[in-house]
Amino acid sequence: MEYLTHLLIIILIYSLSAQGFNLVFGLGGLFNFAHIAFVAIGAYVAAILSTNFDAQWYIGLFTAILVACLVSLPIYFLTFRLNGDHFVLGSFALSSLISMVIVNWREVTKGALGIAGIPRPRIFSIELNNNIQFLLFVFVLVLFSLFFLWCLFRSPFARKIRSAKREISYSLALGNNVFLTYALFFILSAVFASLAGAIFAYYLSYIDPSSFVLADMIFILTICAVGSPGSFWGCLGATLFLVILPEFLRFIPLPPGVLGPLRQIFFAGILFIILYFRRAKFLPYERIV
């Protein structure tokens, strides 16, 4: 039962993070490698506030979202006018910069040692130390978030960003403010990434820089690729599929040192196959210069 509860919590957290990435990558065609950095920002802000200042969970979540929004603005303005592969490299460089800050700002983030003893959320007089209680808490929080995202995917704003993804010059000719539309989706993507990161920190009660590395970004990208970029339900289904499928590897009688790399090879192979056969969906689109 504990194992199943753990899997469900991880699925909910990854579904929120993947849908956030799906906003800019799936709908907007922006290959944003800085997405995992926003997950890290949310986790570290919530962890620092709860351990150093005894802040309540809702203050930690709100502050994590606020900080992610403030950080996303300069990243957006710096990278949006880059074209094609340059956008990918620019977002990757800024993500690496944030990772270096987390590793080297030891007075605040404790560097490579990470932050331990992050308390679970307390609702009234109930502290959610039991994983089933925490699952119910995460389920309600993620359910409201996904409902908002589902409405957003069906909104006129989503149609605007889809039209800009296909042909930006036509979208501009119709009077759409493409720059502001992309900015809105970029910020919302950072919001849901930071929310997923904060929940992740509260669940594990410990985070360190190795929790937010390139391999995690590749996993989120694989979810969007398998679920079809821009598809809300496809992304949810792919999250469920890709979180559960590697669990069968645990039943293979191999040493733990082999199973970890084998899991990464497994995801890399899936991503390679998807990109090879559906590469037209992942080619860079025209953007503002």
N, C-alpha and C positions, 0 to 999 in steps of 0.2 A: 504493500500500500504506500509506504514511504517513497519507494522508487517511482511509482506511477505519479504520485503527487509532485515529486521533483521534476519529472518529465513535463507535466502539464504546466508548471510554473515557467520552465525554460521555454516552452513553446509560446506561451503568452508574451514573454519578454521579447523573444526574437520576432514574433509577429508584429509587435509595435515598432521595433527598430527597422525591420524590413519594409514595412509600409511607409515609414518615414523616408527611407531611401527610394522607394518606388515613386514618391511624389516628384522628385527632381530627375531621377534616372528614367523611370518608366514613362511618366507623363511629359517631362520636359526634355529628355534626351541629354541631360548633363551628367557626365560621368564624374560624380563628386567623391573623390577619395578621402575627403575630410570628414565624411559622415561618421566614421568610427571615432574620430577625435571629439565629436559632440557627445557621443555615448560616454566617453571617458570624462568629459567635462561634467556631465550630469552626475556621474557616479562619484567623482571626487568632491564636487560641491556639496552634495548630500552627505557624504561621509565626513567631511571636515566640519560641517555645521553640527551634525549630530554627536560627534565625538569630542570636539573642542568647545562647543557652545551649548550643548544639551538642547539643541533646537528640535522642535516637534517635526514629525515627518512631513506635514503639509507645508511647513516653512521651508524644509529642505527641498521638496519637490518644486515649490514655486520659485525659490531662489535659483535652483538648477536650471529651470526653464528660462528665467530672466537672464542669467549669465550666458547661456547658450545663444539666446537671441542677440545679446550685445556683441558676442564674439563672432557670430555668423555674419553680421553686417559688414565689417571690414574684409572678411574672407570673400564675401560675395562681390563686393565692389572691386577687389583686387583681381579676382579670377574670371569674372563673367565675360569681360571683353577679350579674353584669350580664346583663340580658335582651336578646335579639334584637339589634337594631342597635347597642345600647350595648356589647355584647360585641365586635362588630367594631371599633367606634371605639376602645374601650379597648385592644384588642390592637394596633391600628394605631398608637395614640399611644405605647405602650411600645416598639414596633418602631422608631418614629422617634427615641425617646429613645436607644436603643442605637446607632442610626446616628449620632446627634449625638456620642455619646461616642467612637465610632470616629474620626470626622472631627476632633474637637477635642482629643483626648488625644494630642497630637503626640509627646510624649516616649516613648510606648510604641508607638502604632500608626503614627506618622509621617504622620498626617493624610491629606490628599488626595494626597500623593506615593506612598502605598502602601508595601508591603514587597517588596523585590526580592531575588533571590539565594536563594530558599528551596531548600535542597538536596533532591534526590530521596531516597527511602528507600534504605537500605543493608541488605541481607539477607546476613549473614555477611560475606564479602569482596566481594559483588557490589553495585555501585551501579546502580540501575535508571535509568540515563540513556537507554537505548534504550526507545522507546515500546512496542515489542512486549513487552519484559520488564515494563514498568510495567502494560500491559494484563493480563498474566497475574496480576500482584500484585493489581490492582483486582478482577479477575474472581473470584479466590478469596475476597477479603475481602467483596465484595458478595454472592457466592453464599451464604456462611454467614449473612450478615445477612438476605438475602431468605428463606432457609429458616426462620430464626427467626420472621420476620414472617408467613410462610405458616402456620406452626404457631399463631402468635398469632391470626391471623384465624379459625382453626378452633377456638379454645379456648373454654371456658366464659366467660372474661372478655369475649371479643368478643360473645358472646350477651347478656351482661349490659348492655354498653354499647349494643348494638343495641336492646334492649328499652327502655332508658332514653331513647334517641333518639326512639322512636315514642310512648311514653307514660310519662313519668317518674313520675307518681303511682302507676300500677300497679306499676312496678318497685320503688318504695319500699314499697308494700303487701306485696310478696313478700319483703321483708326484705333486699333488695340495698342495699349501701352505695354509692350512686351517686356520692357525693362522692369516695370513695377510688378507685373504679373509673375515674372521669374523670381523677383525679390521676395514676394509673398510666399511662394512655394518653397524657396530656399530656407527662409526663416522657419516656416512650419515644419520642414524636414528636420531642422535642428532642434525644434521643440520636442518632437516625438522621439528623436534619438536621445536627447538628454533625459527625458522622462523614463525611457527604457533603461538607461544607465543608472539612474537613481534607484529604480526598483531593484535592479541587479545588485547594487551595493547593499541595500537593506536586506535582501534575501540571503546573500552569502556571508554578510557581516565582516567581510574582508575583501579588499581590492589591492592590486598592485599594477604597475605598468604592463606586465605580461598579460593582463586580462584584456588589453585593448591593442592588439597587434594587427599586422597586415593579414594574418590568417583569418581573423574574425571578419575583416572587411571582405575578404574573398568569399567567406561563407554567406554573408548578407547579399553580396552580388550574385552568388549562385542561386539563392532563393528567388531573387527577382528574375534571373534568367530562366530558371525552370518554370516559374509561374507565369511567364510571359510579361515583359515590361509594360507597365501601365494597367495591368489587370488587377483589380482589388481582390477578387475571389481567388484568382490564380495564385497570387502571392501568399494568401492565407493557406491554401492547399499545399503549396510548395514548402512552406514553413513546417507544417505538420509532417509532410513526407520526409524532408531532409533532416529533421531532428530525430525522428524515430528510426529511420533506415540504418544509420551507422550504429545504433545500439545493438544490432545483431552481431556486430564485430566483437562485442564483449564475450560472446559465447565461443569464439574461436580460441583454441588453446595456444595463444602466443604471449610472449613476455610483454609487460606494459610499455617497455621502451620501443617495441615494434608497433604496438597498436596505435600509439599517438601519431607517428608519421604515416601509418597506413590510412588513418582517417583523413589526413590532409591530402594524401595522394588520391583518395576516393573522391573528395570534393573537387580537386583540381581536374580529375578525369571527366567528371560530370560537366564542369564548366567548359572544358575544352570541346567536348562533343556538342554542347548547346551552341557555343560560339561558332563552331565550324559549320553546322547545318543551318543556323539561323543568323548568320553574320550580318545580313542586311538590316536587321533590327538594331544592331549595335554600332553601325558606322556613325561617325560624327556628323551632325546636322549643321546647317548654316546658322551662324549666330551673328549678333551685331559686332561690327568692327569699330 
